[in-house]
Amino acid sequence: MYRRTIEEYASSIAEKIRKHLYPESDREPLIHILEKIRQLARERPLASAGAFAVEADNIRDLERDWPLGLPFTIVPYIGGEWAFNVANQLRSIVANLETAYENSYAPRNADDVFRVEKILHEHIGLPLPLVWQIIEDAEYWVRSAGSCAHLTVTSDDDTVQESLCCKAMIPSYVKDYKPLRRIVFTIYSHDQGWQDDDDDTSWTWFEAGSEAAGRRVIVHNVLASRDVCMHRIHWDLTSPGGTKGSKLHEWMSCFTGGQELSVFACAQYEEWKNHVRQVVVEVYCACV
C-alpha cells in the first residue's frame, strides 16, 4: 500500500489552509512552517529515515484533525487560538526533524570531515592512514541530493520516451580517486495499470547516469498496477554488487568531483505510461 510522504502531507495541509481563507496574520506563518517541513523532508539524510517516518505520522494526524477537513461552508473562518495551537504543533515537528538531521552523523560539508581528520591526527596523534580508515569505516561522507514530483512519461510506439526527473551534484571538493561511495534512490511510481499481452515486466522504468559514466537501470515499475509503489534502492561501492571488478563498481568509479548524477523516468511501446509521484536521489561521497 502506498504511504504518503511527509512532503505530501505538508502540501495538503497548506492547500487546505489557503482554501479556508485565513487572514494573512494567521495563514502566512503556518504556510512558512509547512514549507520548512517540506524543505527538511527533501534534504533528509538516509540515517534519519526512522525519525522522519514518525513525524510523517504526526503531521498525518494533524491533517486529519478538525477543522481542516470540514468544508468551507461549515467553517468560514478559523484562526486565533486554533492557528496558534497548530503553529506550535508544526514547530514541534520542525524541531524534531532538525534534531534528526543533526543526529544523523552526516557531515554538513567537507569542512566537517577535515576538522575530524585534524582532531584525530593532530590532537589525538593517530597516523593519517588510520584516520582515513576510521572516517571511511564510519561512513562519514558528505551528502547531496535532488528530487522531483508529479510527472508522467507516455510512449506511443516502440521508441523509448524519457524525462529527466532530478539531479544530484558530486561536490567539487571530494577526493580525487573514487569519491562516490553510495547512491540511494527513493522512488514512488506506477505504470498505467493494465497490459494487453504476456509481458513479464513493465515497460516503464528508471535509469541513472551521466555523460561520463553512461546509464544503468535502477528499477522497473510493478507490472500493470495502478497502486503507487515505493522503491528504495541502495548502490554501494563496497557492497556485494559493487565489489572491485564488478560493473557497478566500475560505473560508480567513473564519477569525479563536479559531475552530476541524473535520474530519468522512461517508457516504451504503445500506451505504456510511467506515472511518477516522487523521486529522491542521494549521493554520498568521501573527502579523504
Secondary structure as UniProt FT lines:
FT   HELIX           6..19
FT   TURN            20..21
FT   HELIX           24..42
FT   HELIX           46..48
FT   HELIX           49..64
FT   TURN            66..69
FT   TURN            72..74
FT   HELIX           81..102
FT   TURN            103..104
FT   HELIX           110..118
FT   HELIX           119..123
FT   HELIX           128..137
FT   TURN            138..139
FT   STRAND          142..154
FT   STRAND          161..169
FT   TURN            172..173
FT   STRAND          180..190
FT   STRAND          204..210
FT   TURN            211..213
FT   STRAND          214..220
FT   TURN            223..224
FT   STRAND          229..236
FT   TURN            237..238
FT   HELIX           240..242
FT   TURN            244..245
FT   HELIX           247..252
FT   TURN            253..254
FT   TURN            257..258
FT   STRAND          260..267
FT   TURN            270..271
FT   STRAND          273..285
//
